[in-house]
């Protein structure tokens, strides 16, 4: 009987109860400790499964080859030769593996260089295409002569509009008091869900109310959009287009504006049956920004540029490029400043000259931003963040960080700048600022999910849409 591992007669024989094979006890115990299986059958095996065989101890004779010094020297020489051959084989394999690794690393480095070069060429081609499309009018339903863009700043006739609007709004803002009958914080704290409307816009992305606060414009990532009548609690108009996912919506007077991931901006007529299309970006659109004037609008796109449109002429009038991708944007309430959110900062431009007036370093990608109507504050939320940063344009510094406690996807000031609505998957909250005490409070927190919000008349209501396309109307419940 011989050990199934060593092939020699065992000193202390044991039998495996799993395979019935005979083993040297010390060898099988070492094997079990390392592998935990029977070396013959491969089944799970432990020392309790070993059966010791009682046998008389026999003194094993020495092998005939180890009975003399020359035989021992020959055996040692054979062992040495075997070790040297094995060492040579391992060295050869090591050299081969090193060569293969060197080749793989070279190929990986070459591939990375090719990808970097192709990516750079792609970006350059996109930028060249964007500039070409703007100059030639490619992609617009208007004539190519109407698509010319002034690269040195806004055309004089548009700049005059902006200057006139700024003078009127900034002058009236200094004297403006809180309107009579405006909702106070105590009333805001009593907001409840008044009604909900199911919309077909799966993956809703944006919401905006018209000037009457009676029509809600909703867009979804499934490429559809529509206008809902809040008074009738029903859809008023379906806006049919096949431009890709709707990334943002806005009202310009009585005209609905939709922006798509396909790069198409549509200006819908008041009936919603026809639209004018403009394509000024080389890639998809990311967000829209409504100007205080109904005849101006801005968009930001994947091509790292922002564009201002003359809606009366249905054409872009200026396009400016940045170094970073732009995620969102907003106009100052005076209309002459334009803020863009990027991957690490918020840039504030003078749209008349495209000059950068401020660069707020944030440390994250901006998911939402909104200027306060007082003209001094800019509220900023970062992607995945749970707080809202309040920046003071007078001091060019962050003056407050409001910890909401859950992820914030959207921020929206009311007309007076007293209330800041924040929305996210976990719910909506309203942060209130008291000018007399210069302090913040939270009059409202609700579990209504929201990806976009909008204030109603006198801040007495709040509209919200969630990612499932459910439109919710919050307000003071009568009775």
C-alpha distance (Angstrom), angle and dihedral (degrees) to the residues before:
residue distance angle dihedral
X1 . . .
X2 3.77 . .
X3 3.82 134.3 .
X4 3.82 112.2 -97.2
X5 3.82 89.4 -138.3
X6 3.83 106.1 41.4
X7 3.81 99.2 23.4
X8 3.79 90.2 -133.8
X9 3.77 132.5 109.7
X10 3.83 106.8 -84.4
X11 3.78 122.4 -122.5
X12 3.82 92.8 -152.4
X13 3.80 105.9 21.8
X14 3.78 121.8 -158.4
X15 3.80 131.1 177.6
X16 3.81 125.4 -138.8
X17 3.81 112.3 -127.0
X18 3.80 89.0 -151.1
X19 3.81 101.6 54.2
X20 3.85 102.3 10.7
X21 3.83 90.3 -128.7
X22 3.80 123.5 144.2
X23 3.81 120.2 -120.6
X24 3.77 142.1 175.9
X25 3.82 102.9 -104.5
X26 3.80 97.3 -131.6
X27 3.81 92.2 47.0
X28 3.81 96.5 49.0
X29 3.82 92.1 45.0
X30 3.80 90.3 53.2
X31 3.81 90.0 47.7
X32 3.82 92.2 49.5
X33 3.80 91.6 49.0
X34 3.80 90.4 54.1
X35 3.83 102.4 36.1
X36 3.82 108.1 13.4
X37 3.84 92.2 -143.4
X38 3.78 140.0 96.8
X39 3.84 107.4 -95.0
X40 3.81 91.2 -143.3
X41 3.83 104.5 41.8
X42 3.81 99.6 20.1
X43 3.81 91.9 -131.7
X44 3.82 122.1 140.0
X45 3.79 108.9 -84.0
X46 3.79 136.4 179.4
X47 3.80 133.5 179.3
X48 3.83 91.3 -96.1
X49 3.82 88.2 65.6
X50 3.84 91.9 60.0
X51 3.82 118.2 99.3
X52 3.78 115.2 -156.6
X53 3.83 115.2 -135.1
X54 3.79 116.6 -141.0
X55 3.79 110.9 -134.4
X56 3.77 138.1 150.7
X57 3.76 114.8 -97.8
X58 3.75 112.6 -110.8
X59 3.79 123.8 -164.8
X60 3.77 104.7 -127.1
X61 3.76 115.7 -136.1
X62 3.75 119.1 -123.1
X63 3.75 116.1 -100.1
X64 3.79 111.8 -97.9
X65 3.77 90.6 -118.6
X66 3.81 92.0 62.5
X67 3.81 98.9 53.1
X68 3.81 97.0 94.1
X69 3.81 139.1 40.8
X70 3.83 94.2 -116.2
X71 3.81 89.4 52.1
X72 3.81 90.3 50.0
X73 3.82 91.4 49.1
X74 3.80 89.8 49.5
X75 3.82 90.4 50.6
X76 3.79 91.5 49.0
X77 3.81 90.4 48.5
X78 3.80 90.8 51.9
X79 3.79 90.7 49.9
X80 3.82 90.9 48.7
X81 3.80 91.7 49.5
X82 3.81 90.1 49.8
X83 3.81 91.8 50.1
X84 3.81 92.1 48.4
X85 3.80 92.0 48.8
X86 3.81 90.6 49.9
X87 3.83 91.0 47.7
X88 3.80 90.9 50.4
X89 3.78 90.7 49.3
X90 3.82 91.8 50.5
X91 3.81 91.6 48.1
X92 3.80 90.9 50.8
X93 3.80 90.8 50.2
X94 3.84 90.3 48.3
X95 3.81 91.5 52.8
X96 3.81 90.4 49.1
X97 3.84 92.6 48.9
X98 3.81 90.7 48.8
X99 3.79 90.7 52.1
X100 3.81 91.5 49.0
X101 3.81 90.9 47.9
X102 3.80 91.3 49.3
X103 3.80 90.6 51.1
X104 3.83 91.7 48.0
X105 3.80 92.3 48.9
X106 3.80 91.0 48.9
X107 3.80 91.3 49.8
X108 3.82 91.1 47.6
X109 3.81 91.6 49.9
X110 3.80 91.1 47.6
X111 3.82 90.9 49.1
X112 3.81 91.0 49.6
X113 3.80 90.6 51.1
X114 3.80 91.7 48.8
X115 3.82 91.4 48.7
X116 3.82 91.0 49.3
X117 3.80 91.5 49.1
X118 3.80 93.3 46.7
X119 3.82 91.1 47.1
X120 3.79 90.7 51.1
X121 3.81 91.4 48.1
X122 3.81 89.9 48.2
X123 3.83 92.2 51.9
X124 3.80 91.1 46.8
X125 3.80 90.3 48.8
X126 3.80 91.7 49.3
X127 3.78 91.7 50.2
X128 3.81 91.7 47.2
X129 3.81 90.4 47.6
X130 3.80 91.3 49.3
X131 3.80 91.9 51.2
X132 3.79 90.9 44.8
X133 3.82 93.3 48.7
X134 3.79 91.2 49.6
X135 3.79 93.6 48.7
X136 3.81 96.1 43.5
X137 3.79 98.0 35.1
X138 3.81 95.2 -119.4
X139 3.80 113.6 174.2
X140 3.81 98.4 18.8
X141 3.73 127.0 114.8
X142 3.82 87.6 -138.0
X143 3.76 126.2 80.0
X144 3.81 120.5 -80.0
X145 3.79 91.4 -113.3
X146 3.82 89.2 62.5
X147 3.82 93.1 55.1
X148 3.79 97.9 66.9
X149 3.78 113.0 126.7
X150 3.79 125.9 -155.3
X151 3.82 105.6 -129.7
X152 3.84 93.9 -170.2
X153 3.80 94.7 62.6
X154 3.75 140.0 -66.3
X155 3.80 117.7 -29.7
X156 3.79 111.8 -100.4
X157 3.79 95.0 -109.1
X158 3.84 91.3 53.9
X159 3.80 92.3 42.8
X160 3.81 89.2 54.2
X161 3.81 89.4 54.7
X162 3.80 91.7 50.0
X163 3.81 93.0 47.5
X164 3.78 92.2 48.1
X165 3.81 91.9 49.5
X166 3.79 92.2 47.3
X167 3.81 93.0 51.8
X168 3.79 93.4 48.8
X169 3.79 97.2 45.1
X170 3.81 98.2 40.3
X171 3.82 91.6 49.0
X172 3.80 94.1 49.5
X173 3.80 92.9 43.8
X174 3.79 93.8 62.5
X175 3.80 91.4 58.3
X176 3.78 98.3 34.6
X177 3.78 117.8 118.5
X178 3.77 127.3 -166.0
X179 3.84 105.7 -76.6
X180 3.77 117.8 -105.1
X181 3.80 112.2 -93.5
X182 3.78 95.1 19.8
X183 3.81 111.9 159.5
X184 3.81 114.0 -97.1
X185 3.81 126.0 -140.8
X186 3.78 92.8 -102.7
X187 3.80 90.6 57.9
X188 3.80 91.2 46.5
X189 3.80 88.3 56.2
X190 3.83 89.1 61.6
X191 3.81 94.9 57.1
X192 3.80 113.4 136.0
X193 3.76 135.2 175.6
X194 3.81 104.9 -82.7
X195 3.80 97.2 179.6
X196 3.79 143.4 -23.0
X197 3.79 129.3 -145.2
X198 3.80 124.9 -157.6
X199 3.80 110.8 -137.2
X200 3.82 128.3 -169.2
X201 3.80 90.7 -127.5
X202 3.80 101.9 111.6
X203 3.77 109.3 -163.6
X204 3.80 94.4 19.0
X205 3.80 111.3 -156.4
X206 3.80 108.1 179.6
X207 3.79 147.6 17.3
X208 3.80 135.4 -167.4
X209 3.81 133.9 173.3
X210 3.79 123.5 -142.0
X211 3.80 122.9 -122.5
X212 3.81 91.3 -88.5
X213 3.81 91.4 52.1
X214 3.80 87.6 -134.6
X215 3.80 100.0 100.7
X216 3.81 122.9 60.7
X217 3.79 118.3 -159.3
X218 3.82 110.8 -153.7
X219 3.81 129.4 -176.3
X220 3.80 130.4 -170.9
X221 3.77 138.5 -162.6
X222 3.80 89.7 -118.3
X223 3.82 86.3 76.2
X224 3.78 97.5 -105.8
X225 3.79 131.1 113.2
X226 3.76 137.4 175.2
X227 3.78 148.6 171.6
X228 3.80 120.0 -109.4
X229 3.78 125.6 -160.2
X230 3.79 107.7 -137.2
X231 3.79 91.4 -165.5
X232 3.81 94.2 53.5
X233 3.82 93.0 33.9
X234 3.78 90.4 -136.3
X235 3.78 141.2 97.2
X236 3.80 112.1 -81.6
X237 3.81 100.3 -175.5
X238 3.79 137.6 5.8
X239 3.82 113.7 -145.3
X240 3.80 105.3 -147.8
X241 3.81 117.5 -159.8
X242 3.80 137.3 136.8
X243 3.78 101.2 -145.6
X244 3.81 97.5 118.9
X245 3.78 130.4 -102.0
X246 3.81 116.0 -6.7
X247 3.81 106.0 -121.5
X248 3.82 98.7 179.4
X249 3.80 143.3 -2.3
X250 3.80 134.5 -158.3
X251 3.79 141.8 173.6
X252 3.80 122.0 -122.8
X253 3.78 104.1 -172.4
X254 3.80 104.9 -58.2
X255 3.80 93.5 -21.7
X256 3.80 122.0 97.9
X257 3.80 117.8 -138.2
X258 3.82 123.4 -158.7
X259 3.81 128.4 -172.7
X260 3.80 121.7 -159.7
X261 3.78 137.6 -159.0
X262 3.80 85.3 -120.8
X263 3.79 89.5 69.1
X264 3.81 96.5 -108.7
X265 3.80 121.5 133.7
X266 3.81 113.6 -161.6
X267 3.79 126.9 -161.2
X268 3.80 106.1 -160.4
X269 3.77 123.5 -155.0
X270 3.80 119.4 -119.2
X271 3.81 91.6 -94.6
X272 3.80 92.2 50.4
X273 3.79 91.0 -132.0
X274 3.81 99.0 109.2
X275 3.78 136.4 27.4
X276 3.77 144.1 -170.2
X277 3.79 115.3 -129.4
X278 3.79 127.7 -148.2
X279 3.80 125.9 -177.0
X280 3.79 111.2 -172.5
X281 3.84 99.7 146.5
X282 3.79 123.0 76.5
X283 3.80 91.0 -140.5
X284 3.77 137.3 24.9
X285 3.79 124.9 -47.0
X286 3.81 120.6 -109.4
X287 3.82 106.5 -172.7
X288 3.80 146.7 -13.7
X289 3.80 130.1 -133.2
X290 3.81 122.8 -158.5
X291 3.80 117.3 -138.6
X292 3.85 119.6 -141.0
X293 3.80 84.8 -113.2
X294 3.80 114.7 71.6
X295 3.79 91.5 -139.5
X296 3.82 96.9 61.2
X297 3.82 130.4 65.5
X298 3.80 137.1 166.0
X299 3.78 134.2 -150.1
X300 3.80 135.9 -171.3
X301 3.79 124.5 -150.1
X302 3.77 146.8 -168.5
X303 3.82 89.7 -98.6
X304 3.85 89.5 74.3
X305 3.78 92.4 -109.2
X306 3.80 138.0 114.8
X307 3.79 124.6 -147.7
X308 3.81 132.6 -160.9
X309 3.81 116.6 -150.7
X310 3.79 132.7 -155.4
X311 3.80 99.2 -141.4
X312 3.80 93.6 -168.4
X313 3.79 89.8 60.8
X314 3.83 92.9 30.9
X315 3.77 93.3 -131.7
X316 3.83 140.4 107.6
X317 3.80 115.3 -103.8
X318 3.79 101.6 -173.9
X319 3.80 138.7 15.2
X320 3.80 126.3 -170.1
X321 3.81 129.1 -173.6
X322 3.79 128.3 -145.7
X323 3.79 134.2 -165.9
X324 3.82 96.9 -116.3
X325 3.78 135.0 50.6
X326 3.81 112.7 -91.3
X327 3.80 118.9 -134.7
X328 3.83 104.2 177.8
X329 3.81 143.1 -8.7
X330 3.81 145.0 -164.3
X331 3.81 139.5 -170.3
X332 3.79 123.4 -122.5
X333 3.84 110.3 -114.0
X334 3.82 89.0 -111.9
X335 3.80 90.0 57.0
X336 3.81 100.2 -131.7
X337 3.82 98.3 91.0
X338 3.79 124.6 65.7
X339 3.82 123.4 -166.8
X340 3.81 124.3 -157.9
X341 3.81 126.5 -169.9
X342 3.80 118.4 -142.0
X343 3.78 137.3 172.9
X344 3.80 94.6 -73.7
X345 3.77 110.7 5.6
X346 3.79 149.3 26.3
X347 3.81 115.1 -118.9
X348 3.79 122.1 -159.9
X349 3.80 116.2 -155.9
X350 3.77 133.7 -170.5
X351 3.81 98.4 -128.6
X352 3.78 91.7 -154.2
X353 3.82 92.2 66.5
X354 3.87 103.3 9.0
X355 3.82 87.4 -124.3
X356 3.81 116.0 150.8
X357 3.79 111.0 -118.7
X358 3.80 99.7 177.8
X359 3.81 139.8 10.4
X360 3.82 115.0 -161.3
X361 3.82 111.5 -164.5
X362 3.81 108.5 -142.6
X363 3.80 109.9 166.7
X364 3.80 95.4 -131.2
X365 3.80 146.0 50.3
X366 3.80 114.8 -75.1
X367 3.82 113.2 -121.4
X368 3.82 97.6 177.1
X369 3.81 139.0 1.3
X370 3.80 134.7 178.8
X371 3.81 134.6 178.7
X372 3.78 117.4 -131.2
X373 3.80 116.3 -121.5
X374 3.81 89.8 -120.2
X375 3.80 85.9 71.9
X376 3.81 93.3 -130.5
X377 3.80 106.0 84.1
X378 3.78 134.8 62.9
X379 3.82 117.7 -166.9
X380 3.81 115.0 -152.6
X381 3.81 131.5 -173.8
X382 3.81 122.2 -169.4
X383 3.79 125.9 -144.2
X384 3.79 110.3 -87.9
X385 3.83 91.2 2.5
X386 3.79 126.1 132.8
X387 3.78 98.9 -154.8
X388 3.80 136.8 66.3
X389 3.79 120.6 -134.4
X390 3.80 118.2 -142.9
X391 3.82 113.0 -155.9
X392 3.81 122.4 -166.5
X393 3.81 112.4 -141.8
X394 3.79 91.7 -160.2
X395 3.81 93.8 58.5
X396 3.81 96.4 26.0
X397 3.80 89.4 -134.4
X398 3.77 138.9 107.8
X399 3.79 107.0 -98.6
X400 3.79 101.1 178.9
X401 3.79 142.8 14.4
X402 3.81 112.4 -158.5
X403 3.82 111.5 -154.4
X404 3.80 105.6 -145.6
X405 3.81 95.1 178.2
X406 3.81 95.6 -133.3
X407 3.79 136.7 56.3
X408 3.80 113.9 -66.1
X409 3.82 117.5 -148.6
X410 3.82 100.8 165.4
X411 3.82 139.0 24.2
X412 3.81 127.6 -166.0
X413 3.83 131.5 177.1
X414 3.79 122.4 -149.5
X415 3.82 120.3 -124.3
X416 3.82 94.8 -92.9
X417 3.80 96.2 46.6
X418 3.81 91.1 -123.0
X419 3.80 97.8 109.8
X420 3.78 130.3 47.7
X421 3.81 115.8 -167.0
X422 3.81 116.2 -154.8
X423 3.78 123.5 -169.6
X424 3.78 137.3 -171.4
X425 3.76 143.7 140.7
X426 3.82 91.6 -73.1
X427 3.81 94.3 52.8
X428 3.80 148.2 -84.2
X429 3.78 127.9 -62.5
X430 3.80 132.4 -178.0
X431 3.80 119.5 -145.1
X432 3.82 114.4 -159.7
X433 3.81 126.5 -157.8
X434 3.79 121.1 -153.3
X435 3.80 112.1 -153.2
X436 3.81 92.6 -164.9
X437 3.81 94.8 55.6
X438 3.83 96.0 24.9
X439 3.79 89.3 -134.6
X440 3.80 138.7 123.3
X441 3.80 129.2 -127.1
X442 3.79 136.9 174.0
X443 3.80 111.1 -126.9
X444 3.80 95.3 169.8
X445 3.79 138.7 36.0
X446 3.78 121.2 163.8
X447 3.79 135.7 170.6
X448 3.82 92.9 -126.7
X449 3.81 106.2 126.8
X450 3.81 117.3 -132.4
X451 3.79 140.1 -179.9
X452 3.81 91.9 177.7
X453 3.82 135.6 16.0
X454 3.81 138.8 -170.9
X455 3.82 132.4 -169.5
X456 3.81 121.2 -123.6
X457 3.82 130.6 -146.7
X458 3.82 115.3 -38.8
X459 3.82 88.9 -7.3
X460 3.81 86.1 -78.5
X461 3.80 91.7 129.2
X462 3.76 141.2 27.2
X463 3.80 127.1 -151.7
X464 3.80 121.1 -154.6
X465 3.80 137.8 175.3
X466 3.80 124.0 -159.6
X467 3.80 131.1 -150.7
X468 3.81 91.1 -93.0
X469 3.80 91.9 58.7
X470 3.81 96.6 -106.2
X471 3.82 111.2 148.9
X472 3.82 112.4 -149.6
X473 3.81 127.3 -168.7
X474 3.81 116.1 -156.1
X475 3.79 123.0 -168.3
X476 3.79 148.1 117.4
X477 3.78 110.9 -48.5
X478 3.78 111.6 -133.5
X479 3.79 119.4 -128.4
